[in-house]
Amino acid sequence: MKNPQVIILLKMFSHRELKRLEQLLQSPFFNTSARCWPLYQWIKTEVLETGNEFDKNLAFKALFPEEKHSMNSLNVIMSKLQALAEEVLIQEQLRLRQYTRNYLLMKAIGEKGDGKSLRKLGQQSLKKLQTTQRPTREDYSNKYLITNLLYEWEVTTEQSKKQKPEEVVTALDAFYLSHRLPITYEMIGLQQLMSVEYQNVMTDRVLALSETIPLADFPLVELYRQAILLAKEKEGATHFAQYQSTLEKHATAIPPDELHSFYAIAQNFCIQQIITGKQAFLQHLFEIYKQMIARKVLFISKYIPARMIKNVVALSCQLGEYAWAHWFLKTYSSELAPANRQQTVNFYQATIFFYEQNYEKARELLVQKESMEVFFEISRKFLLLKIYYELKEDVALVQLIVSFKAFIRSNKSLSKEMKDSYVNFAKSLKALANLRVNITSQKRQAFRRKLEDFQMISDKRWLIEKLTSL
């Protein structure tokens, strides 16, 4: 039986929220139904504390053991309980959003005709918003709502105007742009990734509007505007230096989650440039990671994503920053999710050893129990294949190639393209190992052409490097 909405809500409640609901239920001002409290107590004991599913018939019998009532009576009481539960959530949001609360209070005060109190509260709120160190897009919204409310009250009551209409317009534009510019940035990304056609006039129009407000006062707007210019720049890096400079200038005035997003935009640009062969952007990307670490926004979730560790370690190793890579892994390994932490740390430690050409140490860390996570296990086996090749352990290499191909082919979570890419790598690596026993210039050229002809093959560049070194 599907749980009713009130049960779904209560199961999501925190301990604090349940306590708050209990206070409302015991207040005659909020709770006007004498049966809401007994119903809640039954739900708490029989459902929330036990994990059992809600049984409407059992609830009905518990609430109406002797009296003659229809099931509709229970439905009415459950609706009232749900309304109180929703009230708890609303009150919690108002507690966290002081300016929204102030705005609603100002509207109520204005309806009572107390203009003096409305203006006082409004000016106090605007002053705090103006001095907020890290304004969010929600703060931009609050500034517009409060500025506009003060202006409307002055106009409708024919009071002497302290709020200028241009201030209202600027606040409205900043609020609009802080939401519209990020969407425009995503639209450009989709257009480039999926060949989706968007009218350029839409982008040009929002960029033109962004030039009409004092950008220095609205760092989110300024940065998203420059992000769009960066996204439109398919080649070159005219705007990249300006974007970096602006990001550094406003870093202390940007909320952590937004700051993380802005650094991600810079990362994506660098990666696009690297893909086109501009290797100088490897160093730019490395500096971005360093800045994110310094600003404490490398990750904003509870645990650092394993993929982020992989990206940072691999990049630092590509640049020969081995000591820094060891430091980074040691410093941030405790921030990984506990479930597979040690296994993950071993893999990335082995990655550093591999780049340092310390293949024996890398092998020791990788010869371990198989992981339940598919892509992690693919990465482990893939790196181990390279290590066996470098150590010239051909027997172990051939055995692993056989098991690796079987593992890839049997895995249903991989696309055909990914399967082909990994299998072609394994086949080519086996052929390369055989080739180094009796290499000739003619064989090298033939094998090079074969590698170049592959449409789907993993780490083609590494294979070519190994071929060239024979």
Phi, psi and omega in degrees: 000134181288133180292139174293163186301323182296323178291318177301317179297311184296326179293335180272348185293143173280171178301319179298318182291324176295319177298319179295320178296320179298324177294319179293320181296329181268005177257119180295342178291319181269319185255111182258006180247123182292339185268352180296318182295311177300323179296315179299316180299320179295316179298318181297316183286316189268342184238303187292319184276339182258338184083005179288157175285152180288129177246111186295324181292318178295322178296320180297315180295323180291325184275328181233072185293329184233325185292153179268110179223156175270164178298337180296331178297320177294320180300320180296315182293321178296324177295321179292321177295320178297319179299321179290322177297318178295325178298322177300315180296320179296314180297324179293320177295321178293326178296322181279339183243082185298322183288327175295319177298315180298320180298314179296322178295319178298318179299317180294317179296320179297320179295335177277351178088010181268081183293327181297314180291323179299312182295320181298312180294321179296315180294323177297317180295317180295323179296317179294319179297323182293330184258006177298128184290324181231077182294138178261173175297329176294325177295322176299318178297315181297321180298317178295312183301316182288318178299315181293321179297317177298316181295314180298321180294319180294322180290312185289333181260004179056038176278163175295128190279120173259333177271121180275141181300328180294332177291323177295316181297316180298316179297321179294316180297318180296318178299313181297312184293325181295339177258326184284322182296316177300323178294320178297320177300316179296323180297320179295318178299316179294322180298320181283326184280320189241009181057036176280135183268121172239148180290126179297335181297330179295317179292316181298324182293317182287328175293319179297319179296324182294341179279351185267354180248157179290094187300328181299334180275348184227079186301326179297318179294315181298317182290319179292327175297314179291330176297322178294316178299323179292318181293327180285341183276095185287327180230153180081184182214044182299318185267351186295315180297320179294320178297314179299317180297317180293321179297317179294322181295321186259003188306320182283351181253010182248132176302147186307316182293321177292320180298319176301317180295319180294322176294324178297324177298316178296320177300312183299320179297315179299317181297319178298320180291322179296320180299327180279002175102004181272086188292343179299336182283351171299317179291322177299316180295320178298318179294326178296316178299320179297318179296320179296323177294316181296324181273357180061040177231023176301324174213151184238003176268180181297318180240150178287129180297138180301326179297324179294317176302315181301313182298315183292315181296313182298318181294314181297325178290321177302327181271002179078015181271063187291317180298319179295320180298317177298317179298314182300313182296318179295320183289321189253001180298328180289347181271356177285156177300136186298332189308306182237032187301307186295320179297319179294316179299317179302318181296313182288330174294320177296324178299316179296314179301322180298312179296328177282358182065025174265071191291327180297314180295321179298317180297319181301323181283335184268339178280086187215180178299139181296147181272151176281342181274120190301307187290330175293318181293323176298315180297320180297312181294322182298314179292324180294326176301315179296321181294315178300322178295313182296325180276358181057035176269076190294326180295311178296324180297312181297318179299316181290325178299317179298312182290327180294314179297321179294319179297316181294313184293330183273352185275118184280347182276353181263143176286164179299321181297317179293319178299313180299319183298313181289318181294319179295325176297313182298317179297316182293324180293321178296317179295322179294320178297321177290324184293326185289348177287325183216072185271138172227164180298321180294317179295321180298314181296320180295318180291324178298316179297321180296318178296317181296330183283344180293127174277325181236105176202133182283141173048052179300322183298319180295318179298319179293321177298317179294322178296316181296327184282349181292000000 
